[in-house]
Amino acid sequence: MVDDAKDKSFNYNTLDDNIYQYLVFKIASEEYALDVLSVQEIVGVATLTPVPGSSDYMVGLINLRGNILHVIDLRKRLCIERADHGTFDNDVIIVLSTPSRKFGVLADIVTDVATIRKDQIYDTPIESISGLKISSVIKIDDRVVMVLPVDEVVISEKGVVREK
C-alpha cells in the first residue's frame, strides 16, 4: 500500500486521470500555467540572436547545449507592456517540448508546480487573449490561473513559427 502511494506521487498524469500538474509562472502581475508534461527545463536568459522578418513576439534564437531554439516573448504575445524597457535580464526561459517542436518562452518568474484535481479545472469564460487561445482555467486556493495551450503559443496570424 505504501509503495502505491509513492508511485502516485511520482507521475500523477498517468496513474490517476483526475490529477494533473501544471507549471505556474508570472508575467507582470498575472499568473499563467502550462502542462508540466510539456516543460523540459527552465534556464536563465542567454544571448538571444534576433531573426529578421519573424513575428514581433519571436524575440530570437538561443543555443542551448548545441540545440538552436526559438524564444517567444509571452508579454508581446499577450500584449502586456514591459516595464523594464525591453530587457530580458531578469526573465527565465521555460523550455517546452512537443512532438513537433522544441522552443522557449520568456516569463518573469516560475512560482509553482501545482498538482490540480479535475474538479479544479474549468472551461474558460474567454476564447482568447490577443489571439492566443486559452485551454482552460484552474483554481489554486483563491486564485484563478489561465492555462495556455503549448502548441498555440507559437502560432500567429501568419502561421506556425517552425524550427530551422
PASEBA-1860 file (N, C-alpha, C; in nm, 3 decimals):
! residues 164
1> MVDDAKDK> 0.082/-0.119/0.000/0.000/0.000/0.000/0.087/0.126/0.000 ~ 0.194/0.130/0.079/0.283/0.245/0.083/0.350/0.264/-0.053 ~ 0.390/0.155/-0.119/0.454/0.166/-0.250/0.360/0.228/-0.352 ~ 0.230/0.196/-0.345/0.135/0.256/-0.437/0.130/0.407/-0.419 ~ 0.134/0.453/-0.297/0.131/0.597/-0.269/0.255/0.665/-0.326 ~ 0.371/0.601/-0.312/0.494/0.657/-0.369/0.482/0.668/-0.520 ~ 0.432/0.561/-0.585/0.419/0.562/-0.730/0.327/0.674/-0.777 ~ 0.217/0.696/-0.707/0.124/0.801/-0.747/0.187/0.939/-0.737
9> SFNYNTLD> 0.269/0.961/-0.636/0.331/1.093/-0.624/0.437/1.116/-0.731 ~ 0.486/1.009/-0.792/0.590/1.023/-0.893/0.535/1.076/-1.025 ~ 0.424/1.024/-1.073/0.371/1.066/-1.202/0.219/1.067/-1.198 ~ 0.164/1.179/-1.159/0.020/1.191/-1.142/-0.058/1.167/-1.270 ~ -0.010/1.221/-1.379/-0.090/1.221/-1.501/-0.116/1.082/-1.558 ~ -0.030/0.987/-1.536/-0.052/0.855/-1.594/-0.119/0.758/-1.499 ~ -0.116/0.785/-1.369/-0.172/0.690/-1.275/-0.311/0.726/-1.225 ~ -0.350/0.851/-1.241/-0.481/0.893/-1.193/-0.534/0.998/-1.289
17> DNIYQYLV> -0.640/0.964/-1.362/-0.696/1.055/-1.462/-0.760/1.179/-1.401 ~ -0.770/1.186/-1.272/-0.833/1.301/-1.206/-0.732/1.399/-1.146 ~ -0.603/1.374/-1.164/-0.498/1.460/-1.109/-0.406/1.505/-1.223 ~ -0.375/1.635/-1.226/-0.289/1.693/-1.330/-0.186/1.784/-1.265 ~ -0.077/1.809/-1.336/0.024/1.901/-1.286/0.050/2.010/-1.388 ~ 0.066/2.133/-1.336/0.090/2.250/-1.419/0.207/2.329/-1.363 ~ 0.287/2.383/-1.454/0.391/2.478/-1.416/0.325/2.615/-1.415 ~ 0.329/2.683/-1.301/0.266/2.814/-1.286/0.377/2.919/-1.289
25> FKIASEEY> 0.355/3.026/-1.365/0.456/3.132/-1.378/0.386/3.267/-1.387 ~ 0.465/3.372/-1.368/0.411/3.508/-1.373/0.467/3.586/-1.490 ~ 0.380/3.668/-1.546/0.416/3.772/-1.640/0.347/3.897/-1.588 ~ 0.428/3.997/-1.553/0.377/4.116/-1.482/0.310/4.065/-1.355 ~ 0.187/4.104/-1.329/0.120/4.060/-1.206/0.026/3.942/-1.229 ~ 0.020/3.893/-1.353/-0.072/3.785/-1.387/-0.003/3.649/-1.381 ~ -0.077/3.547/-1.339/-0.027/3.409/-1.337/-0.086/3.330/-1.453 ~ -0.003/3.246/-1.511/-0.042/3.158/-1.620/0.012/3.019/-1.589
33> ALDVLSVQ> -0.037/2.919/-1.661/0.009/2.782/-1.638/0.026/2.710/-1.770 ~ 0.117/2.612/-1.768/0.142/2.523/-1.880/0.142/2.380/-1.828 ~ 0.097/2.286/-1.909/0.101/2.145/-1.871/0.245/2.106/-1.843 ~ 0.271/2.055/-1.725/0.409/2.024/-1.683/0.473/1.918/-1.773 ~ 0.393/1.834/-1.837/0.449/1.731/-1.924/0.515/1.789/-2.049 ~ 0.484/1.914/-2.083/0.547/1.981/-2.197/0.673/2.057/-2.160 ~ 0.696/2.073/-2.030/0.811/2.151/-1.984/0.934/2.061/-1.977 ~ 1.038/2.100/-2.050/1.162/2.024/-2.047/1.255/2.074/-1.938
41> EIVGVATL> 1.269/2.207/-1.928/1.355/2.265/-1.826/1.333/2.416/-1.819 ~ 1.392/2.478/-1.719/1.387/2.622/-1.701/1.530/2.672/-1.693 ~ 1.563/2.771/-1.776/1.701/2.821/-1.782/1.700/2.974/-1.775 ~ 1.813/3.031/-1.740/1.829/3.176/-1.744/1.839/3.223/-1.887 ~ 1.818/3.351/-1.907/1.824/3.407/-2.042/1.970/3.414/-2.087 ~ 1.996/3.355/-2.201/2.129/3.358/-2.263/2.125/3.464/-2.374 ~ 2.230/3.469/-2.452/2.235/3.562/-2.564/2.128/3.524/-2.666 ~ 2.043/3.620/-2.698/1.938/3.600/-2.797/1.983/3.656/-2.931
49> TPVPGSSD> 1.971/3.576/-3.036/2.006/3.620/-3.170/1.876/3.655/-3.243 ~ 1.857/3.782/-3.279/1.733/3.822/-3.347/1.717/3.752/-3.482 ~ 1.591/3.733/-3.523/1.560/3.673/-3.653/1.480/3.776/-3.733 ~ 1.544/3.842/-3.830/1.474/3.943/-3.910/1.352/3.884/-3.981 ~ 1.243/3.961/-3.981/1.122/3.918/-4.051/1.032/3.824/-3.974 ~ 1.071/3.787/-3.852/0.987/3.696/-3.774/0.877/3.775/-3.704 ~ 0.783/3.705/-3.645/0.676/3.769/-3.569/0.737/3.855/-3.460 ~ 0.671/3.965/-3.424/0.728/4.058/-3.326/0.748/3.994/-3.189
57> YMVGLINL> 0.671/3.891/-3.158/0.688/3.826/-3.027/0.793/3.716/-3.029 ~ 0.847/3.683/-3.146/0.956/3.586/-3.153/1.085/3.665/-3.137 ~ 1.140/3.667/-3.015/1.250/3.758/-2.985/1.386/3.710/-3.030 ~ 1.398/3.586/-3.066/1.527/3.540/-3.116/1.550/3.392/-3.097 ~ 1.674/3.355/-3.120/1.719/3.216/-3.108/1.822/3.207/-2.998 ~ 1.826/3.094/-2.928/1.932/3.067/-2.833/1.997/2.934/-2.868 ~ 2.121/2.920/-2.826/2.193/2.795/-2.839/2.192/2.731/-2.700 ~ 2.113/2.627/-2.685/2.102/2.557/-2.558/2.172/2.421/-2.571
65> RGNILHVI> 2.296/2.417/-2.525/2.377/2.294/-2.532/2.376/2.231/-2.671 ~ 2.395/2.316/-2.773/2.404/2.268/-2.910/2.271/2.261/-2.984 ~ 2.161/2.286/-2.916/2.029/2.289/-2.980/1.988/2.434/-3.000 ~ 1.947/2.468/-3.121/1.902/2.604/-3.151/1.751/2.609/-3.131 ~ 1.706/2.700/-3.042/1.564/2.710/-3.008/1.512/2.851/-3.033 ~ 1.389/2.860/-3.084/1.319/2.988/-3.091/1.278/3.026/-2.949 ~ 1.276/3.156/-2.921/1.229/3.204/-2.791/1.116/3.304/-2.816 ~ 1.003/3.277/-2.754/0.882/3.358/-2.767/0.871/3.448/-2.644
73> DLRKRLCI> 0.844/3.576/-2.665/0.818/3.668/-2.554/0.668/3.668/-2.529 ~ 0.625/3.600/-2.423/0.482/3.590/-2.394/0.421/3.726/-2.361 ~ 0.502/3.819/-2.312/0.449/3.955/-2.289/0.397/4.013/-2.420 ~ 0.480/4.006/-2.524/0.437/4.058/-2.654/0.322/3.975/-2.710 ~ 0.330/3.844/-2.692/0.225/3.754/-2.744/0.090/3.786/-2.680 ~ 0.093/3.826/-2.552/-0.030/3.857/-2.478/-0.058/4.008/-2.471 ~ 0.024/4.087/-2.541/0.010/4.235/-2.544/0.018/4.296/-2.404 ~ 0.117/4.252/-2.326/0.143/4.308/-2.193/0.267/4.395/-2.203
81> ERADHGTF> 0.256/4.518/-2.155/0.369/4.612/-2.160/0.485/4.562/-2.075 ~ 0.605/4.587/-2.122/0.726/4.553/-2.048/0.774/4.679/-1.976 ~ 0.776/4.676/-1.843/0.813/4.793/-1.764/0.963/4.817/-1.758 ~ 1.043/4.715/-1.790/1.189/4.727/-1.775/1.259/4.767/-1.905 ~ 1.191/4.841/-1.988/1.250/4.899/-2.109/1.305/4.795/-2.207 ~ 1.241/4.682/-2.217/1.277/4.585/-2.320/1.390/4.490/-2.288 ~ 1.439/4.490/-2.165/1.547/4.396/-2.132/1.488/4.266/-2.079 ~ 1.562/4.158/-2.101/1.518/4.026/-2.056/1.608/3.973/-1.944
89> DNDVIIVL> 1.692/4.058/-1.887/1.794/4.016/-1.792/1.739/3.939/-1.672 ~ 1.623/3.977/-1.623/1.567/3.911/-1.504/1.466/3.803/-1.537 ~ 1.444/3.777/-1.666/1.347/3.675/-1.707/1.408/3.535/-1.699 ~ 1.322/3.436/-1.712/1.365/3.297/-1.727/1.308/3.246/-1.859 ~ 1.370/3.144/-1.913/1.318/3.079/-2.033/1.265/2.942/-1.991 ~ 1.137/2.920/-2.018/1.076/2.789/-1.996/1.089/2.715/-2.127 ~ 1.166/2.607/-2.127/1.188/2.529/-2.249/1.077/2.426/-2.259 ~ 1.002/2.434/-2.370/0.888/2.347/-2.393/0.918/2.250/-2.507
97> STPSRKFG> 0.866/2.131/-2.495/0.888/2.030/-2.597/0.755/1.964/-2.631 ~ 0.725/1.959/-2.760/0.607/1.889/-2.809/0.655/1.787/-2.911 ~ 0.569/1.699/-2.957/0.614/1.603/-3.059/0.664/1.670/-3.187 ~ 0.616/1.792/-3.217/0.654/1.856/-3.343/0.762/1.962/-3.331 ~ 0.790/2.012/-3.209/0.890/2.119/-3.196/0.936/2.135/-3.052 ~ 1.049/2.206/-3.039/1.101/2.245/-2.908/1.130/2.394/-2.917 ~ 1.090/2.472/-2.814/1.109/2.616/-2.816/1.108/2.667/-2.672 ~ 1.139/2.795/-2.657/1.138/2.855/-2.524/1.041/2.970/-2.517
105> VLADIVTD> 0.990/2.996/-2.396/0.905/3.113/-2.373/0.963/3.190/-2.256 ~ 0.960/3.323/-2.268/1.008/3.409/-2.160/0.899/3.427/-2.056 ~ 0.938/3.423/-1.929/0.847/3.451/-1.818/0.925/3.530/-1.714 ~ 0.853/3.605/-1.631/0.920/3.680/-1.525/0.977/3.586/-1.419 ~ 0.895/3.493/-1.374/0.937/3.401/-1.268/0.845/3.280/-1.268 ~ 0.901/3.164/-1.236/0.821/3.043/-1.215/0.785/3.040/-1.067 ~ 0.657/3.023/-1.038/0.612/3.030/-0.899/0.577/2.897/-0.837 ~ 0.543/2.796/-0.919/0.492/2.673/-0.859/0.484/2.561/-0.962
113> VATIRKDQ> 0.488/2.439/-0.914/0.440/2.324/-0.989/0.318/2.279/-0.911 ~ 0.201/2.304/-0.967/0.075/2.281/-0.895/0.014/2.148/-0.932 ~ -0.026/2.073/-0.832/-0.100/1.949/-0.852/-0.248/1.984/-0.841 ~ -0.321/1.959/-0.948/-0.459/2.004/-0.961/-0.551/1.884/-0.982 ~ -0.660/1.883/-0.907/-0.764/1.781/-0.927/-0.853/1.823/-1.044 ~ -0.916/1.726/-1.104/-1.003/1.754/-1.218/-1.113/1.855/-1.183 ~ -1.161/1.852/-1.059/-1.268/1.944/-1.020/-1.218/2.088/-0.998 ~ -1.088/2.112/-1.014/-1.032/2.246/-1.006/-1.009/2.307/-1.145
121> IYDTPIES> -1.043/2.232/-1.249/-1.023/2.274/-1.388/-1.159/2.314/-1.446 ~ -1.164/2.434/-1.503/-1.290/2.487/-1.556/-1.273/2.528/-1.701 ~ -1.384/2.519/-1.776/-1.383/2.575/-1.911/-1.355/2.724/-1.899 ~ -1.286/2.775/-1.997/-1.251/2.916/-1.992/-1.371/3.003/-2.030 ~ -1.391/3.111/-1.957/-1.500/3.201/-1.993/-1.466/3.293/-2.111 ~ -1.339/3.293/-2.153/-1.297/3.374/-2.267/-1.234/3.283/-2.371 ~ -1.248/3.319/-2.496/-1.195/3.235/-2.602/-1.045/3.253/-2.621 ~ -1.001/3.379/-2.613/-0.859/3.405/-2.637/-0.817/3.538/-2.575
129> ISGLKISS> -0.685/3.553/-2.563/-0.624/3.679/-2.522/-0.530/3.717/-2.635 ~ -0.556/3.829/-2.698/-0.473/3.877/-2.809/-0.451/3.768/-2.914 ~ -0.556/3.692/-2.943/-0.547/3.587/-3.044/-0.491/3.456/-2.995 ~ -0.444/3.450/-2.871/-0.391/3.325/-2.815/-0.504/3.254/-2.743 ~ -0.538/3.135/-2.791/-0.646/3.059/-2.729/-0.607/3.020/-2.587 ~ -0.705/3.010/-2.501/-0.685/2.969/-2.363/-0.746/2.829/-2.349 ~ -0.669/2.733/-2.296/-0.717/2.596/-2.284/-0.829/2.584/-2.182 ~ -0.801/2.637/-2.063/-0.893/2.627/-1.951/-0.843/2.721/-1.843
137> VIKIDDRV> -0.912/2.724/-1.732/-0.863/2.795/-1.615/-0.860/2.696/-1.500 ~ -0.765/2.716/-1.410/-0.755/2.630/-1.293/-0.768/2.716/-1.168 ~ -0.826/2.657/-1.068/-0.842/2.727/-0.941/-0.738/2.672/-0.844 ~ -0.651/2.762/-0.795/-0.548/2.725/-0.698/-0.574/2.812/-0.575 ~ -0.616/2.750/-0.467/-0.656/2.824/-0.348/-0.763/2.926/-0.388 ~ -0.738/3.055/-0.370/-0.836/3.157/-0.406/-0.801/3.227/-0.539 ~ -0.704/3.172/-0.613/-0.660/3.231/-0.739/-0.716/3.154/-0.858 ~ -0.739/3.226/-0.966/-0.777/3.164/-1.092/-0.663/3.188/-1.190
145> VMVLPVDE> -0.612/3.080/-1.248/-0.495/3.086/-1.336/-0.534/3.034/-1.475 ~ -0.498/3.110/-1.579/-0.527/3.069/-1.716/-0.422/2.969/-1.765 ~ -0.469/2.862/-1.827/-0.381/2.759/-1.881/-0.361/2.788/-2.030 ~ -0.236/2.803/-2.070/-0.203/2.829/-2.209/-0.176/2.697/-2.281 ~ -0.234/2.678/-2.400/-0.205/2.557/-2.477/-0.068/2.570/-2.543 ~ 0.020/2.477/-2.516/0.159/2.485/-2.562/0.169/2.507/-2.712 ~ 0.096/2.430/-2.792/0.106/2.443/-2.938/0.057/2.578/-2.989 ~ -0.037/2.639/-2.921/-0.091/2.767/-2.966/0.005/2.883/-2.945
153> VVISEKGV> 0.098/2.871/-2.853/0.190/2.980/-2.822/0.271/3.021/-2.944 ~ 0.306/2.926/-3.029/0.391/2.957/-3.144/0.313/2.978/-3.273 ~ 0.181/2.987/-3.265/0.101/3.011/-3.384/0.065/3.159/-3.391 ~ 0.085/3.217/-3.506/0.047/3.357/-3.528/-0.052/3.363/-3.642 ~ -0.093/3.483/-3.676/-0.181/3.501/-3.789/-0.112/3.454/-3.917 ~ 0.021/3.459/-3.918/0.099/3.420/-4.035/0.127/3.271/-4.038 ~ 0.095/3.198/-3.930/0.121/3.056/-3.927/0.212/3.019/-3.811 ~ 0.268/2.903/-3.819/0.349/2.848/-3.709/0.493/2.892/-3.725
161> VREK> 0.556/2.929/-3.613/0.699/2.954/-3.610/0.766/2.816/-3.608 ~ 0.839/2.782/-3.709/0.899/2.649/-3.721/1.046/2.651/-3.684 ~ 1.093/2.536/-3.633/1.236/2.521/-3.605/1.312/2.518/-3.735 ~ 1.430/2.577/-3.736/1.517/2.578/-3.855/1.603/2.455/-3.855
END
